[in-house]
Amino acid sequence: MTLPGHVLALNAGSSSLKYGLYRVAGDGCEALLAAQTEAGHAGEDPVGAIVAALRERSLPMPDAVGHRLVHGGPNVRAHALIDAGLMAHLDEAKAFAPLHVPVAVDIVRHAQRAFPQAPQVACFDTAFHATLPAVARTLPLPEDLRRGGIERYGFHGLSYESIVRQLGKAIPERVVIAHLGNGASLCAVRAGKSVDTTMGLTPTGGIVMGTRPGDLDPGVLLYLMRERGYDMKRLEVLVDRESGLKGLSGGTSDMRKLHAMDNEASRLALAVFVHAARKHVAAMAASLGGMDLLVFTGGIGENDADTRDAIVDGLRWMGPFDVRVMRTEEDEQIARHTWRLSAT
């Protein structure tokens, strides 16, 4: 659509729902409202609260609605208008990201009821990584499993897209982007395209995160099943909610609290996070054959200078490279994609 319009961007997490109303005109994107509410549980309708917030502020109802979807599964690799066929694929994708996709699908259905005339668009965190070469995408598993969609998908794609867009035509050939937050990952970007990334089949792997362990010897899970009697549900809680910085520190995943605690457990948690980040930056640089620019983004990446400095200090052996801190603009990316796809 060439004419300006209003787009509601819905960015669902596992328990919260960020939303923003944007006036989109061409490549311009003006925020009229940005807020957050609960994602909704037990039949609650979080979109109803958003409608009320728009009315209270005398803001226009959206001409289109965009949704962040963490995972599209093996059959959806690009941002797309939501229709019955896509909804069926989203139901399939729940198995790949059970912490995120079911909540987002419920919000899609609420939004369809709240705004029945507005086109709805799904924007996938996996879409940016559709350019991964086979050598980076393929997991070392038997062929029958790989045929079933078990591969490296990569996540935080909307964040990486936003950084590439902001860098524009001046983007260097070899860029490593570190999206560091409660969920954290890194991406190797060559000439603006994703060629490697740290997360794999699910958003659980890669770097240490707030409550997720990142890369973990699969034998650990086998050991827990065999020796401790862990079943699937118990393992799921362990790797999604109890590990990472929270597990290391004994209770918190908040970087600000960890810095303030300054005890043995918090210092270990911070050191493990920095160590893992350094290793993964180096791994992404290896995929690129070097690194011209390292970009930090995300809640930790943008706001925690001590952690950034510690990561960079451990990488000086790599030789000269530029370092930038940039604000991620996931919701603006959702709005732009939504307005563009609404024209089709």
C-alpha positions as CSV (number, residue, x, y, z in Angstrom):
1,M,0.0,0.0,0.0
2,T,1.4,3.4,-1.0
3,L,-1.0,5.4,1.0
4,P,-0.4,5.8,4.8
5,G,-2.2,3.6,7.2
6,H,-2.4,2.5,10.8
7,V,-0.9,-0.9,11.8
8,L,-1.2,-2.6,15.2
9,A,1.9,-4.7,15.9
10,L,1.4,-7.5,18.4
11,N,4.6,-9.0,19.9
12,A,3.7,-11.9,22.1
13,G,6.1,-13.5,24.6
14,S,5.3,-16.5,26.7
15,S,3.6,-14.4,29.4
16,S,3.4,-10.8,28.1
17,L,2.1,-9.0,25.0
18,K,3.9,-5.9,23.7
19,Y,1.9,-3.9,21.3
20,G,2.2,-0.7,19.3
21,L,0.1,1.3,16.9
22,Y,2.1,2.7,14.0
23,R,1.4,5.1,11.2
24,V,3.1,3.6,8.2
25,A,3.8,5.5,5.0
26,G,6.2,4.0,2.6
27,D,9.3,3.1,4.6
28,G,8.4,5.6,7.3
29,C,7.0,4.2,10.6
30,E,5.7,6.6,13.3
31,A,4.8,5.1,16.7
32,L,1.5,6.5,18.1
33,L,1.4,4.1,21.0
34,A,3.7,1.5,22.6
35,A,2.7,-0.5,25.6
36,Q,2.4,-3.9,27.2
37,T,-0.2,-6.1,28.7
38,E,-0.5,-9.7,29.9
39,A,-0.5,-12.3,27.1
40,G,-3.7,-13.8,28.4
41,H,-4.5,-17.1,30.3
42,A,-7.5,-19.3,30.9
43,G,-9.7,-17.7,28.3
44,E,-8.8,-14.1,28.9
45,D,-8.7,-11.8,25.9
46,P,-5.6,-9.5,25.9
47,V,-6.7,-7.9,22.7
48,G,-9.8,-6.5,24.4
49,A,-7.5,-4.5,26.7
50,I,-5.7,-3.1,23.6
51,V,-9.0,-2.0,22.0
52,A,-9.9,-0.2,25.2
53,A,-6.5,1.5,25.3
54,L,-6.9,2.8,21.8
55,R,-10.4,4.1,22.5
56,E,-9.2,5.8,25.8
57,R,-6.6,7.7,23.8
58,S,-8.9,8.5,20.9
59,L,-6.5,6.6,18.6
60,P,-7.7,5.1,15.3
61,M,-8.5,1.4,15.0
62,P,-5.9,-0.4,12.9
63,D,-6.2,-0.9,9.1
64,A,-4.1,-4.0,9.5
65,V,-2.7,-6.1,12.3
66,G,0.7,-7.7,12.4
67,H,1.8,-10.6,14.7
68,R,5.2,-11.7,15.7
69,L,5.4,-15.5,15.5
70,V,8.6,-17.1,16.9
71,H,8.4,-20.2,14.7
72,G,6.7,-21.0,11.4
73,G,7.7,-24.7,11.4
74,P,9.1,-26.4,8.3
75,N,6.5,-25.3,5.9
76,V,6.5,-21.5,6.4
77,R,9.7,-19.6,5.7
78,A,8.4,-16.1,4.9
79,H,6.2,-13.4,6.4
80,A,2.7,-13.9,5.1
81,L,-1.0,-12.9,5.2
82,I,-2.9,-15.1,7.6
83,D,-5.6,-17.3,6.1
84,A,-7.0,-20.7,7.0
85,G,-4.1,-22.5,5.3
86,L,-1.5,-20.6,7.3
87,M,-3.4,-21.1,10.5
88,A,-3.1,-24.9,9.9
89,H,0.6,-24.5,9.5
90,L,0.8,-22.5,12.7
91,D,-0.9,-25.3,14.6
92,E,1.8,-27.6,13.3
93,A,4.5,-25.1,14.4
94,K,3.3,-25.4,18.0
95,A,5.4,-28.5,18.4
96,F,8.6,-26.6,17.5
97,A,8.1,-23.7,20.0
98,P,5.5,-24.8,22.6
99,L,6.4,-22.0,25.0
100,H,5.6,-19.2,22.4
101,V,3.6,-20.3,19.4
102,P,0.3,-21.5,21.2
103,V,0.1,-18.1,23.0
104,A,0.7,-16.2,19.7
105,V,-1.9,-18.3,17.9
106,D,-4.5,-17.5,20.5
107,I,-3.8,-13.8,20.2
108,V,-4.2,-14.1,16.4
109,R,-7.7,-15.5,16.9
110,H,-8.6,-12.8,19.5
111,A,-7.3,-10.1,17.0
112,Q,-9.4,-11.6,14.1
113,R,-12.5,-11.3,16.3
114,A,-11.6,-7.8,17.5
115,F,-10.7,-6.5,14.0
116,P,-12.7,-8.6,11.5
117,Q,-12.2,-6.2,8.6
118,A,-8.4,-5.8,9.1
119,P,-5.9,-8.0,7.2
120,Q,-3.8,-10.0,9.7
121,V,-0.2,-10.7,8.9
122,A,2.2,-13.2,10.5
123,C,5.8,-12.1,10.8
124,F,8.2,-14.9,11.6
125,D,11.4,-14.8,13.6
126,T,12.7,-17.6,11.5
127,A,12.2,-15.8,8.2
128,F,15.4,-13.9,8.2
129,H,17.3,-17.1,8.5
130,A,15.8,-18.7,5.3
131,T,19.1,-17.8,3.6
132,L,21.2,-20.1,5.8
133,P,23.3,-22.4,3.6
134,A,22.9,-26.1,4.0
135,V,26.2,-26.4,5.9
136,A,24.8,-24.1,8.6
137,R,21.2,-25.3,8.5
138,T,21.8,-29.0,8.7
139,L,21.9,-30.8,12.0
140,P,24.0,-34.0,12.2
141,L,21.1,-36.5,12.5
142,P,19.8,-39.3,10.4
143,E,18.1,-38.4,7.1
144,D,14.6,-39.5,8.2
145,L,14.7,-37.1,11.1
146,R,16.0,-34.3,8.9
147,R,13.3,-34.9,6.4
148,G,10.8,-34.3,9.2
149,G,11.9,-30.7,9.7
150,I,14.6,-31.1,12.3
151,E,17.2,-28.5,11.4
152,R,18.6,-25.2,12.4
153,Y,15.9,-22.5,12.0
154,G,17.3,-19.5,13.9
155,F,15.3,-16.9,15.8
156,H,15.3,-13.2,16.7
157,G,15.0,-12.6,12.9
158,L,12.9,-9.5,13.2
159,S,15.5,-8.0,15.5
160,Y,18.3,-8.8,13.1
161,E,16.3,-7.5,10.1
162,S,15.9,-4.2,12.0
163,I,19.6,-3.9,12.5
164,V,20.4,-4.6,8.9
165,R,17.8,-2.1,7.8
166,Q,19.2,0.6,10.1
167,L,22.8,0.0,8.8
168,G,21.4,0.4,5.3
169,K,23.7,0.6,2.3
170,A,26.7,1.2,4.5
171,I,26.5,-2.2,6.1
172,P,29.9,-3.9,6.1
173,E,30.5,-7.3,4.4
174,R,30.9,-9.2,7.6
175,V,28.7,-8.3,10.6
176,V,28.0,-10.3,13.8
177,I,24.9,-9.1,15.6
178,A,24.5,-10.1,19.3
179,H,20.8,-9.9,20.4
180,L,21.3,-10.2,24.2
181,G,18.3,-10.2,26.4
182,N,16.3,-12.7,28.5
183,G,16.4,-14.6,25.2
184,A,19.8,-14.3,23.5
185,S,21.3,-15.3,20.2
186,L,23.9,-14.2,17.7
187,C,23.8,-14.1,13.9
188,A,26.5,-14.0,11.3
189,V,25.4,-11.6,8.5
190,R,27.2,-11.5,5.2
191,A,26.2,-8.7,2.8
192,G,23.0,-8.2,4.7
193,K,22.0,-11.9,4.7
194,S,22.0,-14.5,7.6
195,V,24.6,-17.2,7.0
196,D,24.8,-18.7,10.5
197,T,23.2,-18.3,13.9
198,T,23.4,-19.7,17.4
199,M,19.9,-21.0,18.0
200,G,18.8,-24.2,16.4
201,L,15.6,-26.2,16.1
202,T,14.1,-24.2,19.0
203,P,14.9,-21.0,20.9
204,T,16.6,-23.0,23.7
205,G,20.0,-23.6,22.1
206,G,23.0,-21.3,21.6
207,I,24.3,-18.8,24.1
208,V,23.4,-18.8,27.8
209,M,20.1,-17.0,28.4
210,G,18.0,-15.7,31.3
211,T,16.3,-19.0,32.1
212,R,17.5,-21.3,29.2
213,P,20.8,-23.0,29.2
214,G,21.8,-22.6,25.5
215,D,23.9,-25.3,24.1
216,L,23.9,-28.3,26.4
217,D,25.5,-31.7,26.0
218,P,22.5,-33.9,25.1
219,G,23.9,-36.6,27.4
220,V,22.9,-34.3,30.3
221,L,19.3,-34.8,29.5
222,L,19.8,-38.6,29.0
223,Y,21.5,-38.7,32.4
224,L,18.6,-36.9,34.1
225,M,16.1,-39.2,32.5
226,R,18.0,-42.3,33.4
227,E,19.4,-41.4,36.9
228,R,16.9,-38.8,38.2
229,G,13.7,-40.0,36.7
230,Y,13.0,-36.8,34.7
231,D,10.2,-37.1,32.2
232,M,9.5,-34.8,29.2
233,K,7.5,-32.3,31.2
234,R,10.2,-32.0,33.9
235,L,12.9,-31.6,31.3
236,E,10.8,-28.9,29.5
237,V,10.6,-26.9,32.8
238,L,14.3,-27.3,33.4
239,V,15.5,-26.0,30.0
240,D,12.8,-23.3,29.6
241,R,12.4,-21.9,33.0
242,E,15.0,-23.0,35.5
243,S,18.4,-22.9,33.8
244,G,20.6,-20.1,32.4
245,L,21.4,-17.1,34.6
246,K,18.5,-18.0,36.9
247,G,19.9,-21.5,37.5
248,L,23.5,-20.3,37.9
249,S,22.6,-17.5,40.3
250,G,20.2,-19.5,42.4
251,G,17.1,-17.4,41.6
252,T,17.3,-14.4,39.3
253,S,17.8,-13.9,35.6
254,D,17.8,-10.1,35.9
255,M,21.2,-8.7,34.9
256,R,20.7,-5.6,37.0
257,K,20.1,-7.7,40.1
258,L,23.1,-9.9,39.3
259,H,25.4,-7.0,39.1
260,A,24.0,-5.6,42.4
261,M,24.2,-8.9,44.3
262,D,28.0,-9.2,43.8
263,N,28.3,-12.6,45.5
264,E,30.0,-15.8,44.3
265,A,26.9,-17.2,42.5
266,S,26.1,-13.9,40.7
267,R,29.7,-13.5,39.7
268,L,29.8,-17.0,38.3
269,A,26.6,-16.4,36.4
270,L,27.9,-13.2,34.8
271,A,31.2,-14.8,34.0
272,V,29.6,-17.9,32.3
273,F,27.4,-15.6,30.2
274,V,30.3,-13.5,29.0
275,H,32.4,-16.6,28.3
276,A,29.6,-18.1,26.2
277,A,29.0,-14.9,24.4
278,R,32.7,-14.5,23.5
279,K,32.8,-18.1,22.2
280,H,29.7,-17.6,20.0
281,V,30.9,-14.3,18.6
282,A,34.1,-16.0,17.6
283,A,32.1,-18.9,16.1
284,M,30.0,-16.5,14.0
285,A,33.2,-14.7,12.9
286,A,34.6,-18.0,11.8
287,S,31.6,-18.6,9.6
288,L,32.2,-15.2,8.0
289,G,35.9,-15.6,7.6
290,G,36.4,-12.6,9.9
291,M,34.4,-9.7,11.5
292,D,34.2,-6.1,10.4
293,L,31.5,-5.0,12.8
294,L,30.0,-6.4,16.1
295,V,26.6,-5.0,16.9
296,F,25.0,-5.3,20.3
297,T,21.2,-5.0,20.7
298,G,18.4,-6.3,22.9
299,G,17.8,-5.4,26.6
300,I,21.3,-6.5,27.8
301,G,23.1,-5.6,24.7
302,E,21.7,-2.1,24.6
303,N,21.9,-1.2,28.3
304,D,24.6,-3.3,30.1
305,A,27.9,-1.5,29.3
306,D,29.9,-3.7,31.8
307,T,28.8,-6.9,30.1
308,R,29.4,-5.5,26.6
309,D,32.9,-4.3,27.6
310,A,33.8,-7.7,29.1
311,I,32.7,-9.5,26.0
312,V,34.7,-7.2,23.7
313,D,37.8,-7.2,25.9
314,G,38.0,-11.0,25.4
315,L,37.9,-10.7,21.7
316,R,40.7,-8.3,21.1
317,W,42.9,-11.2,19.9
318,M,40.8,-11.2,16.7
319,G,42.3,-7.9,15.5
320,P,40.5,-4.7,14.7
321,F,36.7,-4.5,14.3
322,D,34.1,-1.9,14.9
323,V,31.6,-2.1,17.8
324,R,28.2,-0.5,17.8
325,V,25.2,-0.4,20.1
326,M,21.9,-0.2,18.3
327,R,18.2,-0.3,19.4
328,T,16.3,-3.2,18.1
329,E,13.1,-2.2,16.3
330,E,11.2,-5.5,16.1
331,D,7.7,-3.9,16.3
332,E,8.5,-1.4,13.6
333,Q,9.6,-4.2,11.4
334,I,6.3,-6.0,12.1
335,A,4.4,-2.8,11.1
336,R,6.3,-2.4,7.8
337,H,5.9,-6.0,6.7
338,T,2.3,-5.9,7.6
339,W,1.5,-2.8,5.6
340,R,3.4,-4.1,2.7
341,L,1.8,-7.5,2.6
342,S,-1.7,-6.0,3.2
343,A,-1.5,-4.6,-0.3
344,T,-1.4,-8.1,-1.8
